[in-house]
């Protein structure tokens, strides 16, 4: 069976709309109006690529306890608390503190402004959304569990609110990606790369994901079990996604041999099955191999299958870089793609740096069909086979690296820049021309001073705001360069 699609878990987002019970007897119709606004807010969330779990309208302490119990039973990852009018902090904070997930406080006023000369107390209460925001926020800070964020604006025709909700739901999806996740670890880190070394227990403590230890024999068995139909289907997928290119001026490039294509397809089938059978959310891998043995031939022919999987939301990080695998997973769930990348030579004339790697890359952020070329060798590695060149979309890009501090804590390092079209080497590796707000030499000095690993995830769009919010949700240090 050829496996071509993989499930991508959406964040399960809880919602409560909070009101103040003493008002209902005083102002007939107010409850029903505010409940309607609550349902309107829930519909806004449904369009944000998350699974919405509503605990309904909460207007007293008992309903707050009940809402927390319901949402906890539904295993929600994130909570939006919609403030419909003034509410006592007990009605909101009780649910928030008992549920114990990252919470965004939302105050969306139905009217852009009151009709001051004709405003009644009823009308003011129907638009009193921000009134209790400082009270609830202050209580959460005092409890040592501050809100992850706050959204203030109008309920309708407010593009900023739509953007805010989308970004917070992306953050929720990025956090969900690590929940119940298994990140495969196949082989070992590239010899001598001290920055790649990771402690799986520390990784689990930081991200909440299990690191699944795998052997090359696990993959080799699945590769050898691939049948002709599966291989033919994978070749069809490869030729549909990639353009086969001629050799270039670089003497290590050569025509792609049919046996290389067939072997890469067979390895890709095995990779699909390895991911599916082990329930992997991502995979960090590297194996040196020796004397053209089976493991060397498998390891040197993984890039096509890896790039296809990465484009389907299952990031694969070469050289067994577990930390960059996590960065790629985050960037994918932020809808930014996320390719495995490092710094290449600078162009001091155009003031750019080439950013790339021999793979894997995320097909979704390429602006055209990626190119594949035959390679007589992979510099610094064993074996030969097929290399991949991507042309990343021009425009805003974000770099996300994950490193560790002197005391072992995980740390995010991020930067926003621009992808600039222009000449790049055609050496069988991806290269993207990147510029930044400062000079390229200054940027590289500042990036390296932050203590990164030499790999990072390259994504399209500026998603620094989402990364900042996620770092807060994960309790992880972030340095923005």
N, C-alpha and C positions, 0 to 999 in steps of 0.2 A: 504494500500500500504506500503510495506517495503522499507525504504529509506536506501540504503547501500553505496551510493557514494555522495560526496559533491564537489562542484566546488571550485577550488583553483585558485584565480586570479593571473595571471602572471603580472609582471611589464611591463608597456608599455614604452619602451625605444626609445627615439628619437635619430636620427643620422644625422649629417650633415658632409660632407667633404668640407673643406675650401681650396680655391686656390686664386691666385692673377691674376686678369684679364689682367693687362698690359703685362704679359708674352706671351699670346696666339698669338698675332701678331708677336712677335719676334721669337718664337720657335714653328713652325708648328708641330703638333702631340703631343705636351706636354699636352694640355688639355685632349685629349682623353685618353692618358696614365694614367694621374692622376685620371680621372673619373673611369677608370678600377680598379685602386687600391682602390678607395672608395667602389666600389661594392664588391670587395674581402673582405674588412673589414666588411661590412654589413653581408656577409655570415658567417663570424666568429661569429658574435653576435647571429645569428639565432640559432646556436647550443648550446646556453647558457641558454635555458629554459626561455626565455623572448619573449615578443611580440615586434618586431622591426618595428618602424615607421620611414621611411626615408623621409627627406626633401630635398634630392638630393644634388647637388653641389652648393656651395655658393662662389662667387668670387667677389662680390661687395656689397655695402651698401644696395641697394634696395633688392637684393636677401636675404640678412641677415634678414631684416625686414620681408620679405615674409616667410622665413623659420620659424621664431618665431611664426608668425600668424598661419601657417599650423600646427605646432606641438602643439601649445596651443589649437587649435580646436580639436586635437586628444587626448587631456587630457593625455599627456605623463607625466611620473613620474620622469624620469631621462634623462640626455642628454650626449651623447658621441660626442665630437667634434674632428673629424679626420683631422689632419693637413697634407695636402698632399705635401706642399712645403712652402717656405716663404709666409706669408700672413700678411697684415696689421691687427693690432688688431681690427680695426673697423669692419672688415668683420666677425670676430668671436665673439667679445665681444658684439656687438649689438644684435645678436641672443640670446646669453647667458643671458644677462641682461634683455631683454624683455620677455624671457620665464620664468625665475625665478625658475628653478628646479635645484637640485644638478647636477653638471656637471663634467665630467672627460675629461681632455685634453689628446689626444692620438697622439703620434708621432712615427709611425712605418716605418722605412726605408726599402725600397725594397731590397737593397743590404746590405750584412753584412759589406762590405767596398768597397770603390771606387777602380777601377783599375787606380791607380794614374798616371801612365805614359800615359794612353790613355783617361783620363777624359776630357770631354768637359763641357762647361757651362751648356748645356742642361742636361747632365747626373748629374751634381751637383744639379741642380734645382729639378730634379726628386727624389733626395735623401736628400733634404734640409728640412726634416720634423721637426727637432728640432729648426730650426733657429728662428722661431717666438714664440717658447714656453715661453721664459722668458718675452717677450713683453706682450703676452696675459695674462700670469699669474700675472705679475705685475699690469696690468690694473685692473684685477679682485680684487686683494688685495686692491688697491687704492679705488675701488668702494665699498669696504666693503662686497664684495661677492666672497671670494676666491674660487677657484676650489676645489671640493671635493677631487680630486686626479689627478695624472698624470701617464701616462703609456708610457714609452720610450723603444724601442727595434726594432726588425725587423719584417717585415710583414709576413715572411714565416719561417717555421721550427724553431720556438722559443717557447719551452715549457713554459718558464716563462710567455710569453705574454698570452698564452692560460689559464694559471692558474690565471693571473691577471684579465682577462676578466670574467672568471667564478666567481671569488670572488666578483667583482664589481656587476655582475648581481645578485648574491645571496643577496648582500646588497640592491639592487634595489627591489628585491622580498620581502625582510623583511620590507622595508619601505612601499611598496605597500599593504602589509597585513593589515596595520592599516588604509589605505585610504578607506573611505566609509564603514568602518567596524562597526559592532555592537558586543560589548563584553557583553554577558549576565551576570547579577548579580542576583543570585538566593538565597534567604534566607538572611543570615547574617554571619558576621565573628564569628569564634569560640570565645566564651566568654573569655575575659581576655587577648587575644592575641593583645596587643596594636600595635605590628608591622604590623599586617594585615590591620589595618584600613586605608582606602583610601578615598579621596575626588573625586567623579566622575568628577567634573568640572576640577580639577587639572589634572586628567588622560586625559581628552579630550584635554586640553591645551597642554599636553606633547606629546601625540601620535596622536591626530587628530581623534580619534575614539569615537563613541557614546557608553555610558554605558547603556544598556537596562535593566531596573529593571523588574524582574520577580518574581512571587509568586509560592509557592509550589502548589497552586491549579491549576496553568497553567500546570504544569507537571503532576499532579495527574489526571487531565481530560484526557490527552493524553495517560497516562499509562492505565487507565481504558477503553479507547476506542480501545486498541490493540485487534485485532482479532486473532483467533487460527492459521490462516495461517501465519500471521506476526510473531507470537510467535514461531511457528515451524521453520520458516526460520532463526530467530535469534538464536535459540538453535543450529541449524545446523552450523551457523557461529561461535558460541562460541566453539563448540566441534571441529571445524576445526582449530581454532586458538590456543586454550588452551588445555593443558593436565590436566586431572582430577587426583589429587594426593590423596594418603591415608593420614590419620592423622599422625602427627609427635610426637616427645617426649613432645612438649609443650602441657599441658593439655587443653588449650583453642581450640586446633585444633580438628576437628571431620570429619567424612565422609561427603561429599556433599550430601544433601538430594535432591531428585528429585523436591520437591516443591520449594527449594531454587533456583535451576537452572531455573525452569519455571518462577519464580517471577523475577529473575534477567534479564531474557530474555524479559519479559513483560516491565520492567522498561527501558531496553535498547531500545526497540521499541519506547517508549514514549520520550526518550531523542533524538533519531533520528528525531522525528517529531517536538520536541521543537526547535531544531537547524534549521530545514528546514523552519518551519512556521515563525520563527522570523528572518531568514536570519543571524544567528549568525556566527561570525568568531571564537569565543571562549566563554567559560563560566567559571565563578567563582561561586562556590556553597558551601553551608553548611546549614544544618537544624538539630537541635538537636533532636526534636521529644520527645514524652512523652508516657509512659505506653503502648508501642508497638502499637501506633496509626498509621494511614495510612501514615502520613508524615514521621514518624520514619522509617517505613518499606521501604518506597521508598528511603529515604536518605541513609540507611544502605546497599542498594542493587544496588548502582549506579556504583560501581567500574568496573564491566565488560563492561557495555555500555560506560563508560567514557574512558576506555583504548582503546576500539575499535575506538571511535571517535577521540581520540588523535592521533592514528596511521594513521587516514585518513586526518590529517591536521587541525582538529578542537580541539585545546587544551582545556582541562578542568582542573581547579585547585581547589583542595579541600580546606576546611576551609575558603572558600570565599576569597581566596588570589588573588585579582585582579592584583597585581603587578607581581606575579609569572606567572599568566596566560599570561601576556604580554611577559615575558621572554621565556616561552614555545613556544609562537607563533614565536618569533624571531628565536629561535633555530631550529624550524621546517623549516622555510623559508631559513635558512642557510644550509639546508640539513644535520643537525646534530641530528635530532630527537628532544629530549627535554622532559624528564620525570620529574614529580613533585617529588622533593627530599628534604632531610634535612640531617644533620649530625647525625649519630648513634654512638655507642661506638667505641672507638679506639682499635687497636691491637698494643700495644707498643712493642711487640716482633718483629712483621713483619714490624712495622713502617707504618701502613696504618690506614685509617679511613673507617668505613662502611658508605656508603651513600645510602639512600633509603627512602621509605615511604610506606604507605598502598595504595597509588595510588593517581591519575591515572598515568599510565606509557605509553610510546610510544612503541607500538609493533614493530615498524620498527628498533629499535636499540637493540632488543633482539637477541642473537646469537643462540637461540633455541626456541622451543615452550614454552611459559610461562606456569607456573604451577598455578592451582587454588586449594585451600583447603577450607573445611568448617571451620568456626570459631564460637565458642559459644559466643564470644564477640569481639568488636573492642575497644582496650584499649583507655580509655579516651572519648569514644563516646557511643551513645546509639545503641541498636540493635545488631543483629547477622546476619550471612549470609556467603558470600564467599569472601576470600582474594586472592590476586594475588601476585605471586612471579616471577620476571623477572631475567634472567641471561643476564646482559649487555655485549656486545662485549668487548673482551680484547683489549687493545691498548689505543691510545690517547683519552682523554675525556676533555670536557670543562664544567666548572660550570659558569652559568650566573644568578646572582641575580639582582633584581631591588628594590631599597630602596628609601627613601626620606631623604633629608638633613634637618637641623634645620629650614631653611626658606621655607621648603615645596617642594623644587625642586626635581624632579626625578633624580636618580643616578644609573648607572650601575656598578656592581661589578663583575669581571670575574677572572677566574683562569684556567690554563691548567694543567692537570695531566695525570695519567695513570690508566686504569682499569686493575687490576691484578687478574688472576684466583686463586682460593683457596677456602677454607671452608667458608661458611656463615651460619648464623642461618636459619633454615627452620620453620619460625613462621607464615607463611601466609603473610609476608611483603617482598617487594623487598629489597635486600641489594647488594651493589657493593663495592668491595675492591678497594679503591683509594689511590694512592701514589702521592707525589709531589716532586719537586726538593729539597725542604728543609725537615727537620724532621716533622713528623705529628703534634707534639705539637706546633712547631713554625708556621706551616701553619695555624692551627686553631686559634692561637692567632692573627695572622696577618689578617686572613679573618674576624674575629669578630671585630677587631679594625676598619675595613673599614665601619662599621655601616650597616650591611645587615639586611634583614628580616631573619627569621630562615628557610625559604624555598628558593629554587632556582631551576632552570632548569638544568638538567644533560643531556648533549649531547655527542655524539661520535665524534671523530676527534678533532684536534686543530683548532678552528675557532676564536682565539683571534684577528687575523688581521681583519677579517670581522666585528667583534664586535666593534673594534676601529673605523673602517670607518663608521659604522652605527651610533655610538654615535656622531661622528662629523656631519653627515648628519642630525641627529635629534636635534643637539644642546644640547646634554645631557652629563653631566659629566660621565667619566668612570674612575674607579680605578681598576687597574690590580694588583692582589695579586700574 
